[in-house]
């Protein structure tokens, strides 16, 4: 192996690449809120006169009739340019705001009262209906009908002075079906709709998410007084949802695990299987947890099947030894019973040592009804790591 030679003489180092990053003020369309929710609509549609006679004659002959329903293709989710033209388009789904009622509610994230708006929307959906005579293999008629779909109130962040002009609504997907039942010249139409509502406004922001203001003049003074600078309303606080501080995953099945079952803390051993995915893509709303325990004894029926239904943001800690710990709480179903749970995942800071998890279930009164010991799992089957978060000003 050739020995490394020491540096001799003057050394010319290449120049370091400069950092050209700097604060920039940009004008962007800010999303104050974005809601997607499903809806089911049922409407009675009258058969037009041009088709009624043929339909009635076919029914008297005992022919089998079928009804097809076709809705317009839904648009893609909101694009960056969406909202530049909000005029109603013939032959497309159109939406309008019927009523805005401002009220106050408790922010579920911070428990602080905030001002919100309750909206009532009207969606006008053109559908094409085709009546077929399946017995004779012919079409009796095709016509277009407009379905007016109203929805219950939807709550959005609409801080003043934002108003109706800042609200955009459209349908993300739609499925149309017909029952095929003819009653007094009418047809029942069923619509399965995915509605989408967005609140937006043009704002000026720094790239690190601080509002920026126009600069004062440099050389030539302008006559007269400048108007007062506009102050943009602040975000309501519950949108967008903050990222998790950390994320974790454990998928393992371990034999001879010791657990405590019931209020009397009966000790059992058996096979514990867990699949927990906490904050995938650092999204707190995408977490999931399933746990199953089968005792070794064939003389007991203490099987445990638990599925989490609500999962909190994880609490993340790092010890001086570098052990990473993730803790979540929430509620779930133990069979058909609703219970509370606490799950702890720990990944050791020293390579080669096993990781472990511990699950505790309590009833709604807080009494423990099931708990595992510290279940050791191979390090490859359990992971805890930090989430990259945006800097706070």
Secondary structure, DSSP 8 states (H G I E B T S, - for coil): --------S---------------EEEEEEEEEEEEEEEEEEEEEE--HHHHHHHHHHHHTT--EEEEEEE-----S--TTTTS--S--TTS-EEEEEEEEEEEEE-TTT--EEEEEEEEEEEEEEEEEEEEETTTTEEEEEEEEEEEEE---EEE---TT--GGGEEEEEEEEEEEEEEEEETTEEEEEEEEEEEEEEEEEEEEETTS-B------SSS--SS------------SSSS----SEEEEEEEEEEEEEEEETTTTEEEEEEEEEEEEESGGG-GGG-EEEEEEEES-TT----EEEEEEEE---EEEE-TT--EEEEEEEEEEETTEEEEEEEEEEE-SSTTS-EEEEEEEE-TTS-EEEEE--EEE-GGGEEEEE-------
